[in-house]
Amino acid sequence: MSNSLHTNHRWLCKGLLLACLLFLAQAPQARTVRDFFASEPGDVFMLIQSNMRLDLMDYYDSGQRVFATNNLGNGTQLDTITDVYMKLHTSAARTVQLRMVPMMRDTVLAVIETVLTPVPDSHITFYNKNWVPLRSIKPFEMPTLADFFLPATPRERRDDLTRTLPFAPIKLDFAGENFGELRASHGLNRFLSREEFAQWQPHLVSELRYRLQGRKFKLQKSPN
């Protein structure tokens, strides 16, 4: 190879390397749950101003679990935060969990809001990365009390029990490794008297576990 060709080749390689470095420097950084917590427009965390959200994360990182006063004068505490999950006590009677869910080629934000009194009761909402509620897909179907019955329970017994209690609060939590499992529990042991619950207990599982498969959270084999 001539000196001129060798020089041109060397400069070409340097140019390509410089272009790659510039591209990497300008590429958007991967977003974490912290980014979504800080940028939420105020529909989910309407009582927590943006500067308070940043303060809560700063205190958490320094090892302090402080109670900050929200817009209603209640104490708000950041309980847990990772790259993909966070749990926040917005008051003594309400918690909010936020989990980034990798769904196909995109990321969905799953928000569990739980009222803690008198028995925990949850609902879950899914958003896109711009905090717009999802309408076209439904990644999770909220279980009902009937879903907790053991398969061997006779239908007549199920009907007898559900007639006495057609509704019960159901609590949702992200749990397991990296908070990747969605778990539902019925809490009937706290909702009913001891005598009433004794009629239900032999026929129920205490917990349902779901894992993301494709675009849906699918029920897993019962651990009970």
WOHU-V219117 format. One record per backbone hydrogen bond with DSSP energy under -1.0 kcal/mol. CO is the residue of the C=O (numbers start at 1). NH is the residue of the N-H. If there is no record, write none. Layout:
co:CO nh:NH
co:CO nh:NH
This chain:
co:2 nh:6
co:3 nh:7
co:4 nh:8
co:5 nh:9
co:6 nh:10
co:7 nh:11
co:8 nh:12
co:9 nh:13
co:10 nh:14
co:11 nh:15
co:12 nh:16
co:13 nh:17
co:14 nh:18
co:15 nh:19
co:16 nh:20
co:17 nh:21
co:18 nh:22
co:19 nh:23
co:20 nh:24
co:21 nh:25
co:22 nh:26
co:23 nh:27
co:32 nh:36
co:33 nh:37
co:34 nh:38
co:35 nh:39
co:36 nh:40
co:45 nh:48
co:47 nh:71
co:49 nh:53
co:50 nh:54
co:51 nh:55
co:52 nh:56
co:53 nh:57
co:54 nh:58
co:55 nh:59
co:56 nh:60
co:57 nh:61
co:58 nh:62
co:59 nh:64
co:60 nh:63
co:68 nh:76
co:70 nh:73
co:74 nh:70
co:76 nh:68
co:77 nh:89
co:80 nh:87
co:83 nh:33
co:84 nh:100
co:85 nh:82
co:86 nh:98
co:87 nh:79
co:87 nh:80
co:88 nh:96
co:89 nh:77
co:93 nh:116
co:94 nh:90
co:94 nh:91
co:95 nh:114
co:96 nh:88
co:97 nh:112
co:98 nh:86
co:99 nh:110
co:101 nh:108
co:103 nh:106
co:106 nh:103
co:108 nh:101
co:109 nh:127
co:110 nh:99
co:111 nh:125
co:112 nh:97
co:113 nh:123
co:114 nh:95
co:115 nh:121
co:121 nh:115
co:123 nh:113
co:125 nh:111
co:126 nh:134
co:127 nh:109
co:128 nh:131
co:132 nh:128
co:139 nh:217
co:144 nh:147
co:145 nh:148
co:146 nh:149
co:148 nh:205
co:150 nh:153
co:154 nh:158
co:155 nh:159
co:156 nh:160
co:157 nh:161
co:158 nh:162
co:159 nh:163
co:161 nh:165
co:170 nh:122
co:171 nh:185
co:173 nh:183
co:175 nh:181
co:176 nh:179
co:177 nh:180
co:181 nh:175
co:182 nh:210
co:183 nh:173
co:184 nh:208
co:185 nh:171
co:187 nh:190
co:187 nh:191
co:188 nh:192
co:193 nh:197
co:194 nh:198
co:196 nh:199
co:197 nh:201
co:200 nh:203
co:201 nh:204
co:203 nh:150
co:208 nh:184
co:209 nh:220
co:210 nh:182
co:211 nh:218
co:213 nh:216
co:216 nh:213
co:218 nh:211
